[in-house]
Amino acid sequence: MTLLRKPSVVILIGLVAVAALAGLAALLNAERMAADLEVKAAAAIAAVGGKPVKADFSPSFAWGTRHPVLSGGETLDEGTRARVAEAVAAIPGVGGVRWADGRALSETASLTTEPLDCQKDVESLLRARTIRFEEGSARIDVASETLISEVASALRPCLGSIIAITGHTDASGPEPGNLELSRERADAVLLALVAQGIPADGLRASGVGSRAPVAGLEPTDPANRRIEFSVVATKPVKPTPVDTPGPR
């Protein structure tokens, strides 16, 4: 008890108590801020058609953050991912935005879904022929290897852009299996293009199962089994004040 009578000890205990209370208050405020931003982000994501995406403002550590991590948009096309990221970043109070797969907003922002000439060339190739796979498999048919080589040549002038590869199936089987098969086939095409010299960092593969049949075809029509390509241009992004270092 004698120790507690010393002014320096009393002051130190008081400072510790004040610091603890301040820390607790900051934690509660951060949690409230994160919860508020998550509600606003959910509304912004839904408004641009990115509803599967979730913005997490409360990472693995306890404190809330203004820098969200976006997840759940793996099957979305690059244009939609860009719109989602930009919509969340535009919310007042939000800082840098990053996808769970490691891509920052600056890597997805300012994409345009306007087709480039190389996409038109690929579509022209696939209008008469189809990339074929072995029955119920993601193994590319040997007869399609020449077509893959021609697709790679058509895409080469657009290197530096994002090339999205989307796999589709018909609706003849259970949808979970269709979804998995469409993803595996898109991945197989991606690997085949890499083998042809197309850089992997510009390729994005996804599968949508049978949910996007060709217009005018029955969902069970085998012609729905296909691979589609979408080429989107990228352009430099002007840094925002929140991401730009301030003066020293």
Secondary structure, DSSP 8 states (H G I E B T S, - for coil): -TGGGSHHHHHHHHHHHHHHHHHHHHHHHHHHHHHHHHHHHHHHHHHTT-TT-EEESS-SSSS--SS-EEES-TTS-HHHHHHHHHHHHTSTT----EETTS-BHHHHTT-B----HHHHHHHHHHHH----B-TTSSSB-GGGHHHHHHHHHHHGGGTTSEEEEEEE--SSS-HHHHHHHHHHHHHHHHHHHHHTT--GGGEEEEE-TTSS--TTS-TT-GGG-EEEEEEEB-------TTTS----
